Amino acid sequence: MAGGKEPIEVRFRLFDGTDIGPTKYDPSTTVSSLKEFILARWPQDKDIAPKTVNDLKLINAGRILENNRTLAESHVPVGEIPGGVITMHVVVRPPQVDKNKKQLANSPKQNRCGCTIL
């Protein structure tokens, strides 16, 4: 392992509470590589599925991890949890709907509420 660091065992928690993993990774593994792993093992029965690595966000300890950084650079607690599994949350970015946004902005608003609070 790079720099004599122990491998990090990571579990990926999806939006519905299901998990991918746990799997052991070298601390020099990039976040982008982790996303490729997730994309390749994404459950086929999910309604929401990412198409590319850019559709995924990994969150660890409340921080979004950057693609070009390694696990060690992302301050994942390397070796601090002996025998422990780190759970990272996976968020799928909603599909881009640029054309629909323009149509919605130009369309007349319907079913508007005319309520007044006194």
Jmol script that loads the backbone (N, CA, C; Angstrom):
load data "model"
ATOM      1  N   MET A   1       0.834  -1.184   0.000  1.00  0.00           N
ATOM      2  CA  MET A   1       0.000   0.000   0.000  1.00  0.00           C
ATOM      3  C   MET A   1       0.878   1.247   0.000  1.00  0.00           C
ATOM      4  N   ALA A   2       0.381   2.320  -0.552  1.00  0.00           N
ATOM      5  CA  ALA A   2       1.135   3.556  -0.673  1.00  0.00           C
ATOM      6  C   ALA A   2       1.421   4.141   0.706  1.00  0.00           C
ATOM      7  N   GLY A   3       2.707   4.391   0.980  1.00  0.00           N
ATOM      8  CA  GLY A   3       3.096   5.043   2.222  1.00  0.00           C
ATOM      9  C   GLY A   3       2.852   4.176   3.443  1.00  0.00           C
ATOM     10  N   GLY A   4       2.666   2.842   3.258  1.00  0.00           N
ATOM     11  CA  GLY A   4       2.460   1.959   4.386  1.00  0.00           C
ATOM     12  C   GLY A   4       1.107   2.129   5.059  1.00  0.00           C
ATOM     13  N   LYS A   5       0.185   2.786   4.415  1.00  0.00           N
ATOM     14  CA  LYS A   5      -1.145   2.991   4.986  1.00  0.00           C
ATOM     15  C   LYS A   5      -1.977   1.727   4.814  1.00  0.00           C
ATOM     16  N   GLU A   6      -2.820   1.483   5.797  1.00  0.00           N
ATOM     17  CA  GLU A   6      -3.743   0.358   5.741  1.00  0.00           C
ATOM     18  C   GLU A   6      -4.872   0.674   4.765  1.00  0.00           C
ATOM     19  N   PRO A   7      -5.435  -0.360   4.136  1.00  0.00           N
ATOM     20  CA  PRO A   7      -6.588  -0.100   3.260  1.00  0.00           C
ATOM     21  C   PRO A   7      -7.770   0.413   4.078  1.00  0.00           C
ATOM     22  N   ILE A   8      -8.619   1.176   3.411  1.00  0.00           N
ATOM     23  CA  ILE A   8      -9.800   1.755   4.047  1.00  0.00           C
ATOM     24  C   ILE A   8     -11.011   0.966   3.571  1.00  0.00           C
ATOM     25  N   GLU A   9     -11.825   0.513   4.517  1.00  0.00           N
ATOM     26  CA  GLU A   9     -13.032  -0.226   4.150  1.00  0.00           C
ATOM     27  C   GLU A   9     -14.196   0.762   4.081  1.00  0.00           C
ATOM     28  N   VAL A  10     -14.818   0.835   2.895  1.00  0.00           N
ATOM     29  CA  VAL A  10     -15.859   1.829   2.650  1.00  0.00           C
ATOM     30  C   VAL A  10     -17.142   1.143   2.200  1.00  0.00           C
ATOM     31  N   ARG A  11     -18.259   1.642   2.719  1.00  0.00           N
ATOM     32  CA  ARG A  11     -19.600   1.223   2.303  1.00  0.00           C
ATOM     33  C   ARG A  11     -20.266   2.455   1.717  1.00  0.00           C
ATOM     34  N   PHE A  12     -20.995   2.268   0.627  1.00  0.00           N
ATOM     35  CA  PHE A  12     -21.691   3.378  -0.019  1.00  0.00           C
ATOM     36  C   PHE A  12     -23.190   3.239   0.239  1.00  0.00           C
ATOM     37  N   ARG A  13     -23.772   4.215   0.919  1.00  0.00           N
ATOM     38  CA  ARG A  13     -25.202   4.190   1.254  1.00  0.00           C
ATOM     39  C   ARG A  13     -25.959   4.995   0.205  1.00  0.00           C
ATOM     40  N   LEU A  14     -26.906   4.332  -0.463  1.00  0.00           N
ATOM     41  CA  LEU A  14     -27.702   4.980  -1.495  1.00  0.00           C
ATOM     42  C   LEU A  14     -28.871   5.733  -0.874  1.00  0.00           C
ATOM     43  N   PHE A  15     -29.564   6.521  -1.686  1.00  0.00           N
ATOM     44  CA  PHE A  15     -30.640   7.391  -1.218  1.00  0.00           C
ATOM     45  C   PHE A  15     -31.786   6.648  -0.545  1.00  0.00           C
ATOM     46  N   ASP A  16     -31.980   5.378  -0.886  1.00  0.00           N
ATOM     47  CA  ASP A  16     -33.095   4.630  -0.296  1.00  0.00           C
ATOM     48  C   ASP A  16     -32.670   3.762   0.884  1.00  0.00           C
ATOM     49  N   GLY A  17     -31.418   3.898   1.315  1.00  0.00           N
ATOM     50  CA  GLY A  17     -30.932   3.160   2.474  1.00  0.00           C
ATOM     51  C   GLY A  17     -30.221   1.866   2.151  1.00  0.00           C
ATOM     52  N   THR A  18     -30.218   1.443   0.891  1.00  0.00           N
ATOM     53  CA  THR A  18     -29.485   0.232   0.525  1.00  0.00           C
ATOM     54  C   THR A  18     -27.998   0.562   0.398  1.00  0.00           C
ATOM     55  N   ASP A  19     -27.176  -0.467   0.477  1.00  0.00           N
ATOM     56  CA  ASP A  19     -25.726  -0.274   0.470  1.00  0.00           C
ATOM     57  C   ASP A  19     -25.067  -0.982  -0.700  1.00  0.00           C
ATOM     58  N   ILE A  20     -23.936  -0.411  -1.129  1.00  0.00           N
ATOM     59  CA  ILE A  20     -23.013  -1.069  -2.049  1.00  0.00           C
ATOM     60  C   ILE A  20     -21.737  -1.257  -1.238  1.00  0.00           C
ATOM     61  N   GLY A  21     -21.277  -2.482  -1.135  1.00  0.00           N
ATOM     62  CA  GLY A  21     -20.070  -2.740  -0.358  1.00  0.00           C
ATOM     63  C   GLY A  21     -20.413  -3.376   0.972  1.00  0.00           C
ATOM     64  N   PRO A  22     -19.494  -3.389   1.886  1.00  0.00           N
ATOM     65  CA  PRO A  22     -18.213  -2.677   1.958  1.00  0.00           C
ATOM     66  C   PRO A  22     -17.115  -3.332   1.112  1.00  0.00           C
ATOM     67  N   THR A  23     -16.187  -2.498   0.685  1.00  0.00           N
ATOM     68  CA  THR A  23     -15.025  -2.899  -0.096  1.00  0.00           C
ATOM     69  C   THR A  23     -13.819  -2.138   0.421  1.00  0.00           C
ATOM     70  N   LYS A  24     -12.645  -2.772   0.364  1.00  0.00           N
ATOM     71  CA  LYS A  24     -11.420  -2.122   0.841  1.00  0.00           C
ATOM     72  C   LYS A  24     -10.736  -1.373  -0.304  1.00  0.00           C
ATOM     73  N   TYR A  25     -10.252  -0.162   0.023  1.00  0.00           N
ATOM     74  CA  TYR A  25      -9.573   0.693  -0.954  1.00  0.00           C
ATOM     75  C   TYR A  25      -8.265   1.200  -0.366  1.00  0.00           C
ATOM     76  N   ASP A  26      -7.299   1.418  -1.246  1.00  0.00           N
ATOM     77  CA  ASP A  26      -6.038   2.034  -0.861  1.00  0.00           C
ATOM     78  C   ASP A  26      -6.295   3.522  -0.612  1.00  0.00           C
ATOM     79  N   PRO A  27      -5.636   4.144   0.365  1.00  0.00           N
ATOM     80  CA  PRO A  27      -5.826   5.584   0.609  1.00  0.00           C
ATOM     81  C   PRO A  27      -5.500   6.464  -0.590  1.00  0.00           C
ATOM     82  N   SER A  28      -4.739   5.929  -1.568  1.00  0.00           N
ATOM     83  CA  SER A  28      -4.393   6.723  -2.753  1.00  0.00           C
ATOM     84  C   SER A  28      -5.464   6.627  -3.842  1.00  0.00           C
ATOM     85  N   THR A  29      -6.550   5.917  -3.590  1.00  0.00           N
ATOM     86  CA  THR A  29      -7.656   5.799  -4.552  1.00  0.00           C
ATOM     87  C   THR A  29      -8.364   7.138  -4.687  1.00  0.00           C
ATOM     88  N   THR A  30      -8.627   7.551  -5.933  1.00  0.00           N
ATOM     89  CA  THR A  30      -9.303   8.835  -6.146  1.00  0.00           C
ATOM     90  C   THR A  30     -10.810   8.685  -5.967  1.00  0.00           C
ATOM     91  N   VAL A  31     -11.447   9.784  -5.659  1.00  0.00           N
ATOM     92  CA  VAL A  31     -12.900   9.821  -5.506  1.00  0.00           C
ATOM     93  C   VAL A  31     -13.556   9.454  -6.832  1.00  0.00           C
ATOM     94  N   SER A  32     -12.974   9.883  -7.933  1.00  0.00           N
ATOM     95  CA  SER A  32     -13.507   9.550  -9.257  1.00  0.00           C
ATOM     96  C   SER A  32     -13.521   8.029  -9.463  1.00  0.00           C
ATOM     97  N   SER A  33     -12.483   7.344  -9.007  1.00  0.00           N
ATOM     98  CA  SER A  33     -12.443   5.877  -9.112  1.00  0.00           C
ATOM     99  C   SER A  33     -13.548   5.236  -8.280  1.00  0.00           C
ATOM    100  N   LEU A  34     -13.807   5.798  -7.108  1.00  0.00           N
ATOM    101  CA  LEU A  34     -14.892   5.293  -6.268  1.00  0.00           C
ATOM    102  C   LEU A  34     -16.233   5.448  -6.976  1.00  0.00           C
ATOM    103  N   LYS A  35     -16.431   6.593  -7.630  1.00  0.00           N
ATOM    104  CA  LYS A  35     -17.681   6.833  -8.350  1.00  0.00           C
ATOM    105  C   LYS A  35     -17.844   5.861  -9.513  1.00  0.00           C
ATOM    106  N   GLU A  36     -16.738   5.528 -10.195  1.00  0.00           N
ATOM    107  CA  GLU A  36     -16.793   4.551 -11.284  1.00  0.00           C
ATOM    108  C   GLU A  36     -17.202   3.181 -10.743  1.00  0.00           C
ATOM    109  N   PHE A  37     -16.664   2.831  -9.561  1.00  0.00           N
ATOM    110  CA  PHE A  37     -17.027   1.575  -8.906  1.00  0.00           C
ATOM    111  C   PHE A  37     -18.522   1.558  -8.600  1.00  0.00           C
ATOM    112  N   ILE A  38     -19.042   2.646  -8.058  1.00  0.00           N
ATOM    113  CA  ILE A  38     -20.464   2.740  -7.711  1.00  0.00           C
ATOM    114  C   ILE A  38     -21.320   2.628  -8.970  1.00  0.00           C
ATOM    115  N   LEU A  39     -20.930   3.354 -10.008  1.00  0.00           N
ATOM    116  CA  LEU A  39     -21.683   3.349 -11.262  1.00  0.00           C
ATOM    117  C   LEU A  39     -21.758   1.936 -11.853  1.00  0.00           C
ATOM    118  N   ALA A  40     -20.647   1.202 -11.785  1.00  0.00           N
ATOM    119  CA  ALA A  40     -20.603  -0.152 -12.336  1.00  0.00           C
ATOM    120  C   ALA A  40     -21.462  -1.124 -11.528  1.00  0.00           C
ATOM    121  N   ARG A  41     -21.650  -0.857 -10.250  1.00  0.00           N
ATOM    122  CA  ARG A  41     -22.397  -1.771  -9.380  1.00  0.00           C
ATOM    123  C   ARG A  41     -23.760  -1.212  -8.951  1.00  0.00           C
ATOM    124  N   TRP A  42     -24.229  -0.197  -9.657  1.00  0.00           N
ATOM    125  CA  TRP A  42     -25.520   0.414  -9.313  1.00  0.00           C
ATOM    126  C   TRP A  42     -26.635  -0.616  -9.509  1.00  0.00           C
ATOM    127  N   PRO A  43     -27.510  -0.799  -8.519  1.00  0.00           N
ATOM    128  CA  PRO A  43     -28.602  -1.773  -8.649  1.00  0.00           C
ATOM    129  C   PRO A  43     -29.528  -1.431  -9.827  1.00  0.00           C
ATOM    130  N   GLN A  44     -29.829  -2.423 -10.631  1.00  0.00           N
ATOM    131  CA  GLN A  44     -30.633  -2.211 -11.837  1.00  0.00           C
ATOM    132  C   GLN A  44     -32.107  -1.958 -11.539  1.00  0.00           C
ATOM    133  N   ASP A  45     -32.556  -2.316 -10.332  1.00  0.00           N
ATOM    134  CA  ASP A  45     -33.974  -2.178 -10.012  1.00  0.00           C
ATOM    135  C   ASP A  45     -34.356  -0.794  -9.487  1.00  0.00           C
ATOM    136  N   LYS A  46     -33.412   0.143  -9.453  1.00  0.00           N
ATOM    137  CA  LYS A  46     -33.684   1.487  -8.936  1.00  0.00           C
ATOM    138  C   LYS A  46     -34.311   2.359 -10.016  1.00  0.00           C
ATOM    139  N   ASP A  47     -35.300   3.168  -9.619  1.00  0.00           N
ATOM    140  CA  ASP A  47     -35.941   4.095 -10.555  1.00  0.00           C
ATOM    141  C   ASP A  47     -34.994   5.218 -10.941  1.00  0.00           C
ATOM    142  N   ILE A  48     -34.228   5.694  -9.968  1.00  0.00           N
ATOM    143  CA  ILE A  48     -33.270   6.771 -10.210  1.00  0.00           C
ATOM    144  C   ILE A  48     -31.897   6.139 -10.379  1.00  0.00           C
ATOM    145  N   ALA A  49     -31.294   6.366 -11.550  1.00  0.00           N
ATOM    146  CA  ALA A  49     -29.983   5.781 -11.825  1.00  0.00           C
ATOM    147  C   ALA A  49     -29.088   6.826 -12.485  1.00  0.00           C
ATOM    148  N   PRO A  50     -27.845   6.927 -12.023  1.00  0.00           N
ATOM    149  CA  PRO A  50     -26.907   7.868 -12.650  1.00  0.00           C
ATOM    150  C   PRO A  50     -26.446   7.338 -14.005  1.00  0.00           C
ATOM    151  N   LYS A  51     -26.184   8.259 -14.927  1.00  0.00           N
ATOM    152  CA  LYS A  51     -25.694   7.867 -16.249  1.00  0.00           C
ATOM    153  C   LYS A  51     -24.172   7.975 -16.332  1.00  0.00           C
ATOM    154  N   THR A  52     -23.606   8.963 -15.631  1.00  0.00           N
ATOM    155  CA  THR A  52     -22.156   9.167 -15.642  1.00  0.00           C
ATOM    156  C   THR A  52     -21.675   9.428 -14.214  1.00  0.00           C
ATOM    157  N   VAL A  53     -20.359   9.455 -14.053  1.00  0.00           N
ATOM    158  CA  VAL A  53     -19.767   9.740 -12.737  1.00  0.00           C
ATOM    159  C   VAL A  53     -20.120  11.149 -12.279  1.00  0.00           C
ATOM    160  N   ASN A  54     -20.339  12.049 -13.212  1.00  0.00           N
ATOM    161  CA  ASN A  54     -20.682  13.424 -12.847  1.00  0.00           C
ATOM    162  C   ASN A  54     -22.088  13.548 -12.258  1.00  0.00           C
ATOM    163  N   ASP A  55     -22.894  12.506 -12.420  1.00  0.00           N
ATOM    164  CA  ASP A  55     -24.234  12.505 -11.837  1.00  0.00           C
ATOM    165  C   ASP A  55     -24.219  12.123 -10.358  1.00  0.00           C
ATOM    166  N   LEU A  56     -23.054  11.689  -9.864  1.00  0.00           N
ATOM    167  CA  LEU A  56     -22.940  11.231  -8.481  1.00  0.00           C
ATOM    168  C   LEU A  56     -22.184  12.232  -7.620  1.00  0.00           C
ATOM    169  N   LYS A  57     -22.605  12.328  -6.367  1.00  0.00           N
ATOM    170  CA  LYS A  57     -21.862  13.079  -5.360  1.00  0.00           C
ATOM    171  C   LYS A  57     -21.643  12.140  -4.187  1.00  0.00           C
ATOM    172  N   LEU A  58     -20.410  12.135  -3.676  1.00  0.00           N
ATOM    173  CA  LEU A  58     -20.098  11.344  -2.492  1.00  0.00           C
ATOM    174  C   LEU A  58     -19.964  12.280  -1.306  1.00  0.00           C
ATOM    175  N   ILE A  59     -20.624  11.932  -0.215  1.00  0.00           N
ATOM    176  CA  ILE A  59     -20.580  12.761   0.983  1.00  0.00           C
ATOM    177  C   ILE A  59     -20.000  11.938   2.119  1.00  0.00           C
ATOM    178  N   ASN A  60     -18.970  12.484   2.760  1.00  0.00           N
ATOM    179  CA  ASN A  60     -18.366  11.848   3.917  1.00  0.00           C
ATOM    180  C   ASN A  60     -18.216  12.892   5.012  1.00  0.00           C
ATOM    181  N   ALA A  61     -18.751  12.598   6.173  1.00  0.00           N
ATOM    182  CA  ALA A  61     -18.681  13.498   7.332  1.00  0.00           C
ATOM    183  C   ALA A  61     -19.225  14.887   6.985  1.00  0.00           C
ATOM    184  N   GLY A  62     -20.297  14.926   6.187  1.00  0.00           N
ATOM    185  CA  GLY A  62     -20.949  16.184   5.862  1.00  0.00           C
ATOM    186  C   GLY A  62     -20.275  16.995   4.776  1.00  0.00           C
ATOM    187  N   ARG A  63     -19.240  16.443   4.134  1.00  0.00           N
ATOM    188  CA  ARG A  63     -18.534  17.176   3.071  1.00  0.00           C
ATOM    189  C   ARG A  63     -18.647  16.430   1.751  1.00  0.00           C
ATOM    190  N   ILE A  64     -18.861  17.191   0.675  1.00  0.00           N
ATOM    191  CA  ILE A  64     -18.886  16.607  -0.669  1.00  0.00           C
ATOM    192  C   ILE A  64     -17.442  16.405  -1.100  1.00  0.00           C
ATOM    193  N   LEU A  65     -17.117  15.186  -1.531  1.00  0.00           N
ATOM    194  CA  LEU A  65     -15.750  14.866  -1.931  1.00  0.00           C
ATOM    195  C   LEU A  65     -15.513  15.233  -3.386  1.00  0.00           C
ATOM    196  N   GLU A  66     -14.339  15.789  -3.669  1.00  0.00           N
ATOM    197  CA  GLU A  66     -13.979  16.229  -5.024  1.00  0.00           C
ATOM    198  C   GLU A  66     -13.387  15.071  -5.816  1.00  0.00           C
ATOM    199  N   ASN A  67     -13.744  14.993  -7.109  1.00  0.00           N
ATOM    200  CA  ASN A  67     -13.326  13.888  -7.974  1.00  0.00           C
ATOM    201  C   ASN A  67     -11.822  13.684  -8.051  1.00  0.00           C
ATOM    202  N   ASN A  68     -11.060  14.758  -8.117  1.00  0.00           N
ATOM    203  CA  ASN A  68      -9.621  14.642  -8.374  1.00  0.00           C
ATOM    204  C   ASN A  68      -8.800  14.369  -7.111  1.00  0.00           C
ATOM    205  N   ARG A  69      -9.422  14.296  -5.961  1.00  0.00           N
ATOM    206  CA  ARG A  69      -8.691  14.075  -4.718  1.00  0.00           C
ATOM    207  C   ARG A  69      -8.708  12.597  -4.340  1.00  0.00           C
ATOM    208  N   THR A  70      -7.695  12.196  -3.580  1.00  0.00           N
ATOM    209  CA  THR A  70      -7.641  10.821  -3.091  1.00  0.00           C
ATOM    210  C   THR A  70      -8.389  10.716  -1.769  1.00  0.00           C
ATOM    211  N   LEU A  71      -8.575   9.496  -1.307  1.00  0.00           N
ATOM    212  CA  LEU A  71      -9.230   9.306  -0.017  1.00  0.00           C
ATOM    213  C   LEU A  71      -8.423   9.976   1.093  1.00  0.00           C
ATOM    214  N   ALA A  72      -7.102   9.836   1.037  1.00  0.00           N
ATOM    215  CA  ALA A  72      -6.247  10.443   2.062  1.00  0.00           C
ATOM    216  C   ALA A  72      -6.340  11.973   2.012  1.00  0.00           C
ATOM    217  N   GLU A  73      -6.336  12.553   0.805  1.00  0.00           N
ATOM    218  CA  GLU A  73      -6.431  14.011   0.653  1.00  0.00           C
ATOM    219  C   GLU A  73      -7.807  14.536   1.063  1.00  0.00           C
ATOM    220  N   SER A  74      -8.825  13.686   0.978  1.00  0.00           N
ATOM    221  CA  SER A  74     -10.184  14.093   1.336  1.00  0.00           C
ATOM    222  C   SER A  74     -10.434  14.002   2.836  1.00  0.00           C
ATOM    223  N   HIS A  75      -9.384  13.718   3.577  1.00  0.00           N
ATOM    224  CA  HIS A  75      -9.443  13.633   5.040  1.00  0.00           C
ATOM    225  C   HIS A  75     -10.393  12.554   5.534  1.00  0.00           C
ATOM    226  N   VAL A  76     -10.439  11.452   4.764  1.00  0.00           N
ATOM    227  CA  VAL A  76     -11.167  10.286   5.245  1.00  0.00           C
ATOM    228  C   VAL A  76     -10.309   9.709   6.360  1.00  0.00           C
ATOM    229  N   PRO A  77     -10.899   9.359   7.486  1.00  0.00           N
ATOM    230  CA  PRO A  77     -10.105   8.925   8.639  1.00  0.00           C
ATOM    231  C   PRO A  77      -9.337   7.634   8.378  1.00  0.00           C
ATOM    232  N   VAL A  78      -8.160   7.768   7.746  1.00  0.00           N
ATOM    233  CA  VAL A  78      -7.330   6.629   7.379  1.00  0.00           C
ATOM    234  C   VAL A  78      -6.699   6.042   8.642  1.00  0.00           C
ATOM    235  N   GLY A  79      -6.994   4.786   8.920  1.00  0.00           N
ATOM    236  CA  GLY A  79      -6.379   4.099  10.044  1.00  0.00           C
ATOM    237  C   GLY A  79      -6.885   4.538  11.411  1.00  0.00           C
ATOM    238  N   GLU A  80      -7.787   5.502  11.485  1.00  0.00           N
ATOM    239  CA  GLU A  80      -8.294   5.962  12.769  1.00  0.00           C
ATOM    240  C   GLU A  80      -9.351   5.026  13.328  1.00  0.00           C
ATOM    241  N   ILE A  81      -9.958   4.228  12.457  1.00  0.00           N
ATOM    242  CA  ILE A  81     -10.996   3.304  12.899  1.00  0.00           C
ATOM    243  C   ILE A  81     -10.518   1.894  12.577  1.00  0.00           C
ATOM    244  N   PRO A  82      -9.710   1.291  13.478  1.00  0.00           N
ATOM    245  CA  PRO A  82      -9.199  -0.051  13.176  1.00  0.00           C
ATOM    246  C   PRO A  82     -10.343  -1.052  13.055  1.00  0.00           C
ATOM    247  N   GLY A  83     -10.396  -1.722  11.915  1.00  0.00           N
ATOM    248  CA  GLY A  83     -11.436  -2.711  11.674  1.00  0.00           C
ATOM    249  C   GLY A  83     -12.810  -2.120  11.420  1.00  0.00           C
ATOM    250  N   GLY A  84     -12.915  -0.793  11.373  1.00  0.00           N
ATOM    251  CA  GLY A  84     -14.204  -0.139  11.159  1.00  0.00           C
ATOM    252  C   GLY A  84     -14.492   0.082   9.692  1.00  0.00           C
ATOM    253  N   VAL A  85     -15.764   0.259   9.397  1.00  0.00           N
ATOM    254  CA  VAL A  85     -16.194   0.523   8.028  1.00  0.00           C
ATOM    255  C   VAL A  85     -16.689   1.962   7.961  1.00  0.00           C
ATOM    256  N   ILE A  86     -16.210   2.707   6.971  1.00  0.00           N
ATOM    257  CA  ILE A  86     -16.638   4.090   6.767  1.00  0.00           C
ATOM    258  C   ILE A  86     -17.827   4.078   5.812  1.00  0.00           C
ATOM    259  N   THR A  87     -18.895   4.757   6.195  1.00  0.00           N
ATOM    260  CA  THR A  87     -20.072   4.845   5.332  1.00  0.00           C
ATOM    261  C   THR A  87     -20.081   6.196   4.643  1.00  0.00           C
ATOM    262  N   MET A  88     -20.105   6.168   3.305  1.00  0.00           N
ATOM    263  CA  MET A  88     -20.221   7.391   2.515  1.00  0.00           C
ATOM    264  C   MET A  88     -21.605   7.405   1.889  1.00  0.00           C
ATOM    265  N   HIS A  89     -22.206   8.572   1.869  1.00  0.00           N
ATOM    266  CA  HIS A  89     -23.539   8.707   1.291  1.00  0.00           C
ATOM    267  C   HIS A  89     -23.423   9.089  -0.178  1.00  0.00           C
ATOM    268  N   VAL A  90     -24.266   8.482  -1.000  1.00  0.00           N
ATOM    269  CA  VAL A  90     -24.258   8.717  -2.440  1.00  0.00           C
ATOM    270  C   VAL A  90     -25.515   9.501  -2.802  1.00  0.00           C
ATOM    271  N   VAL A  91     -25.320  10.634  -3.470  1.00  0.00           N
ATOM    272  CA  VAL A  91     -26.426  11.464  -3.923  1.00  0.00           C
ATOM    273  C   VAL A  91     -26.398  11.484  -5.441  1.00  0.00           C
ATOM    274  N   VAL A  92     -27.562  11.260  -6.051  1.00  0.00           N
ATOM    275  CA  VAL A  92     -27.659  11.294  -7.508  1.00  0.00           C
ATOM    276  C   VAL A  92     -28.183  12.659  -7.914  1.00  0.00           C
ATOM    277  N   ARG A  93     -27.437  13.331  -8.771  1.00  0.00           N
ATOM    278  CA  ARG A  93     -27.849  14.643  -9.282  1.00  0.00           C
ATOM    279  C   ARG A  93     -29.036  14.447 -10.213  1.00  0.00           C
ATOM    280  N   PRO A  94     -30.090  15.238 -10.038  1.00  0.00           N
ATOM    281  CA  PRO A  94     -31.251  15.091 -10.924  1.00  0.00           C
ATOM    282  C   PRO A  94     -30.878  15.417 -12.367  1.00  0.00           C
ATOM    283  N   PRO A  95     -31.567  14.813 -13.322  1.00  0.00           N
ATOM    284  CA  PRO A  95     -31.244  15.071 -14.729  1.00  0.00           C
ATOM    285  C   PRO A  95     -31.456  16.543 -15.087  1.00  0.00           C
ATOM    286  N   GLN A  96     -30.605  17.045 -15.970  1.00  0.00           N
ATOM    287  CA  GLN A  96     -30.682  18.438 -16.409  1.00  0.00           C
ATOM    288  C   GLN A  96     -31.874  18.605 -17.339  1.00  0.00           C
ATOM    289  N   VAL A  97     -32.662  19.646 -17.111  1.00  0.00           N
ATOM    290  CA  VAL A  97     -33.841  19.911 -17.939  1.00  0.00           C
ATOM    291  C   VAL A  97     -33.831  21.368 -18.385  1.00  0.00           C
ATOM    292  N   ASP A  98     -32.779  21.783 -19.052  1.00  0.00           N
ATOM    293  CA  ASP A  98     -32.633  23.173 -19.478  1.00  0.00           C
ATOM    294  C   ASP A  98     -33.768  23.611 -20.397  1.00  0.00           C
ATOM    295  N   LYS A  99     -34.135  22.776 -21.369  1.00  0.00           N
ATOM    296  CA  LYS A  99     -35.180  23.152 -22.318  1.00  0.00           C
ATOM    297  C   LYS A  99     -36.515  23.327 -21.605  1.00  0.00           C
ATOM    298  N   ASN A 100     -36.818  22.446 -20.678  1.00  0.00           N
ATOM    299  CA  ASN A 100     -38.090  22.530 -19.961  1.00  0.00           C
ATOM    300  C   ASN A 100     -38.151  23.769 -19.076  1.00  0.00           C
ATOM    301  N   LYS A 101     -37.021  24.174 -18.505  1.00  0.00           N
ATOM    302  CA  LYS A 101     -37.007  25.368 -17.659  1.00  0.00           C
ATOM    303  C   LYS A 101     -37.406  26.590 -18.471  1.00  0.00           C
ATOM    304  N   LYS A 102     -36.888  26.667 -19.703  1.00  0.00           N
ATOM    305  CA  LYS A 102     -37.226  27.803 -20.561  1.00  0.00           C
ATOM    306  C   LYS A 102     -38.711  27.784 -20.899  1.00  0.00           C
ATOM    307  N   GLN A 103     -39.253  26.595 -21.179  1.00  0.00           N
ATOM    308  CA  GLN A 103     -40.663  26.488 -21.509  1.00  0.00           C
ATOM    309  C   GLN A 103     -41.533  26.862 -20.319  1.00  0.00           C
ATOM    310  N   LEU A 104     -41.136  26.436 -19.126  1.00  0.00           N
ATOM    311  CA  LEU A 104     -41.916  26.759 -17.939  1.00  0.00           C
ATOM    312  C   LEU A 104     -41.876  28.253 -17.643  1.00  0.00           C
ATOM    313  N   ALA A 105     -40.744  28.882 -17.905  1.00  0.00           N
ATOM    314  CA  ALA A 105     -40.618  30.313 -17.639  1.00  0.00           C
ATOM    315  C   ALA A 105     -41.489  31.127 -18.591  1.00  0.00           C
ATOM    316  N   ASN A 106     -41.656  30.643 -19.822  1.00  0.00           N
ATOM    317  CA  ASN A 106     -42.428  31.380 -20.819  1.00  0.00           C
ATOM    318  C   ASN A 106     -43.913  31.029 -20.806  1.00  0.00           C
ATOM    319  N   SER A 107     -44.274  29.911 -20.181  1.00  0.00           N
ATOM    320  CA  SER A 107     -45.679  29.506 -20.210  1.00  0.00           C
ATOM    321  C   SER A 107     -46.480  30.293 -19.182  1.00  0.00           C
ATOM    322  N   PRO A 108     -47.762  30.540 -19.492  1.00  0.00           N
ATOM    323  CA  PRO A 108     -48.594  31.271 -18.524  1.00  0.00           C
ATOM    324  C   PRO A 108     -48.831  30.408 -17.294  1.00  0.00           C
ATOM    325  N   LYS A 109     -48.880  31.043 -16.143  1.00  0.00           N
ATOM    326  CA  LYS A 109     -49.071  30.304 -14.903  1.00  0.00           C
ATOM    327  C   LYS A 109     -50.536  29.953 -14.758  1.00  0.00           C
ATOM    328  N   GLN A 110     -50.776  28.719 -14.425  1.00  0.00           N
ATOM    329  CA  GLN A 110     -52.127  28.230 -14.267  1.00  0.00           C
ATOM    330  C   GLN A 110     -52.322  27.752 -12.837  1.00  0.00           C
ATOM    331  N   ASN A 111     -53.575  27.687 -12.420  1.00  0.00           N
ATOM    332  CA  ASN A 111     -53.934  27.179 -11.102  1.00  0.00           C
ATOM    333  C   ASN A 111     -53.245  27.940  -9.980  1.00  0.00           C
ATOM    334  N   ARG A 112     -53.164  29.238 -10.119  1.00  0.00           N
ATOM    335  CA  ARG A 112     -52.563  30.050  -9.069  1.00  0.00           C
ATOM    336  C   ARG A 112     -53.584  30.278  -7.973  1.00  0.00           C
ATOM    337  N   CYS A 113     -53.135  30.237  -6.783  1.00  0.00           N
ATOM    338  CA  CYS A 113     -54.007  30.473  -5.628  1.00  0.00           C
ATOM    339  C   CYS A 113     -54.160  31.979  -5.430  1.00  0.00           C
ATOM    340  N   GLY A 114     -55.371  32.431  -5.192  1.00  0.00           N
ATOM    341  CA  GLY A 114     -55.625  33.855  -4.960  1.00  0.00           C
ATOM    342  C   GLY A 114     -55.897  34.138  -3.488  1.00  0.00           C
ATOM    343  N   CYS A 115     -55.345  33.336  -2.610  1.00  0.00           N
ATOM    344  CA  CYS A 115     -55.604  33.463  -1.167  1.00  0.00           C
ATOM    345  C   CYS A 115     -54.876  34.674  -0.602  1.00  0.00           C
ATOM    346  N   THR A 116     -55.518  35.295   0.376  1.00  0.00           N
ATOM    347  CA  THR A 116     -54.906  36.423   1.082  1.00  0.00           C
ATOM    348  C   THR A 116     -54.979  36.113   2.573  1.00  0.00           C
ATOM    349  N   ILE A 117     -53.841  36.214   3.241  1.00  0.00           N
ATOM    350  CA  ILE A 117     -53.795  35.961   4.674  1.00  0.00           C
ATOM    351  C   ILE A 117     -53.897  37.289   5.385  1.00  0.00           C
ATOM    352  N   LEU A 118     -54.885  37.429   6.266  1.00  0.00           N
ATOM    353  CA  LEU A 118     -55.104  38.678   6.993  1.00  0.00           C
ATOM    354  C   LEU A 118     -54.569  38.603   8.387  1.00  0.00           C
TER     355      LEU A 118
END
end "model"
wireframe off; spacefill off
backbone 0.3
color backbone group
